Amino acid sequence: MSTIELKKVTKRFGSFTAVRDVDLSVAAGEVVCLLGPSGCGKTTTLRIIAGLERATSGDVVIAGKRMNQLPPERRDIAMVFQFYALYPALTVRENIMFPLHYERLGVSVANARIAKVAELLHLESVLDRLPGQISEGEKQRVAVARAVVRDPNCFLFDEPLSRLDVELRQSMRGQIKSVLTGLSKATVIVTHDQLEALTMADRIAIMRDGRIEQIASPHEVFARPANVFVASFIGTPQMNLIGAQLEGVEADVAKFVLEGRSVWLDVDPAVGRLSRGDVTLGIRPRALVPQSEPSPDTVTGLAELIEPMGAETLVHARTPGGHEIRFVVPRAIRVRAGETLHLKANSRQTHVFDAGGKAVRQ
Amino acid sequence: MPNGMANANVAESEPGIPWLERLGLRSGAGVGVAGWGRTALAAVVSVIYFFPVFWIILTAFKTYEDALAVPAKFIFTPTLANFGQVFSRAYSAGGQAQNTGFALYFFNSLFISGVSVLLALLIGTLAAFGFSRYPLKGNDTYLFMILSTRMLPAIVVIIPIFIMFRVTGLAGTYLGIIALYTAFNLPFAIWMMKSFFDELSLDVEDAARIDGSSDIGVFFKICLPQVIAGLAATAVFGLILTWNEFLFALLLSGVETRTVPVAMSQTIGGDIGVRWGLLAAIETLFLIPVVVVTFVLQNQLLRGVTFGTVKR
């Protein structure tokens, strides 16, 4: 079975800990994205799976076998590198053929496989060119072809689309996804682009400082972020995060003090168990709706910056206390800079994070 | 869509005459880009630099009298007699033609330079790869020590080396002079090749390992093809150095292992003074191998290293 399992994997470089206690299990046919800001340890984690780095402690289990001590060439893994890492002196065909040489396939079988992936990734016309003679998008597809031509234990992708322009990136996202769907292998994709992760992954592992902060489906990490970091990292525009004091909860309506003003908001029942004190409120920009009149459940903001985004408009407003609040309105609603707005959060769409930054939720 | 981009790349390269381009001359650019003034200046400088070589080649085709004529002759009846005399010559009119031994000396020069350059490339490339990819503790110190062997002028080290060769019996043998020239070329080969290996993308090697290649496979199949330009440059410089080397060859080669520069010096003098035509003929023949090798490898020297597969 094509599976990957990391158990309490830690990697130290001298006194610096790049990856700490990472547990991750990827089932056959599943695509997991490691997502996080640069330097969070996601690429190191991928290189540990590939065998390019040795874990300081913990177990790396691939296809049911502990592989900590095995060098990369004996792990039977296919990997796509960020800078493609094509072999410059070999033609595209030879590049794709290179891994097959070590699988000891017959010439006819190898050629049949190359023909198949070349067709799949539209590379037939460039097979006899050198990597230096093809475009960026083609290089990327050659890198993918060189990986999927094999029948490995699993696939690893290191920022596979980061060097493509926006248009190519969109089309390749779909192509990679459809290619992977047909292969039923465990796949790990490293990316710092949340859109890439949300669209391509079955599950997303969000990393920070070498730790996995949350691992869940794209829907889950968006709708139920585990902590403030995940909440701020996932979702565009970014979630509004505002410090407030919890005063009390009654029938799932909580009273918060925000900039000295009391606000009543619908919250998760679990908030009722929280004692009074400092919390962080998280509200997505699309969950805020401007109201005509102020009321106990609205927040006042002065519109400062208007960013039309096509179908919607993003408005940056400032509260009397100086907090910036972002919210999104449909294109039909015209907001002008300098206008005073009364914003109401949609029912039950307020995330409450405790003083430690953890989500309070059932 | 990507096809269009690829074609654009191809179209960008200027049209030109293929064989001229292969010789490193681009017919498209030239005068147009540099302008007539600079082109003329470059031509004048080139002529001044090349003139001594041109004069030697001219002298090789002159009779003894023409070679010594004052004022110097540019127009004369060429003769091939000098070239004939390189390999066998009659010392006086009516005398028996004698073997001059230059066939052997040319062989010696080719053999000694060729083998020592190949050895230096082989050892140097492997060592450079080691220094670049598997650094030791104190890597830079070792590299400095290797370079430091070339820091003293030859004349300073010649006496100890001469004594070493006498004691070990290496003096006058092919093995001795080849070993010495290899040691001469090694520091340069190691430093040069290391800088080429340092430039390569490590990702490419990681990719090859993941694709199932062993360390040796990575070296031969992935790294070596990317540093051909470096190998060519190292070979040309090493060849020029050993081909022209005189001092060590003079003191350490025997009668049988004498190289052309040493043998050439010994043709000077004799019963009728310096035979300039003969000397020039030897010189002309001596130039050919270096010119040919440089010309053949020029292609590699000019070509970029990686074709831009990995942009940094």
Interface residues (C-beta under 8 A of the other chain):
Chain A: A50 G51 L52 P71 P72 E73 R75 D76 I77 A78 M79 F81 Q82 F83 Y84 A85 L86 Y87 P88 A89 L90 F98 P99 H101 Y102 E103 H122 S125 V126 R129 L130 P131 G132 Q133 I134 S135 E136 G137 E138 K139 R141 R146 R150 L168
Chain B: M1 P2 N3 M5 A6 N9 V10 S201 D203 V204 D206 A207 A208 R209 I210 D211 G212 S213 S214 K221 I222 P225 Q226 T306 F307 G308 T309 V310 K311
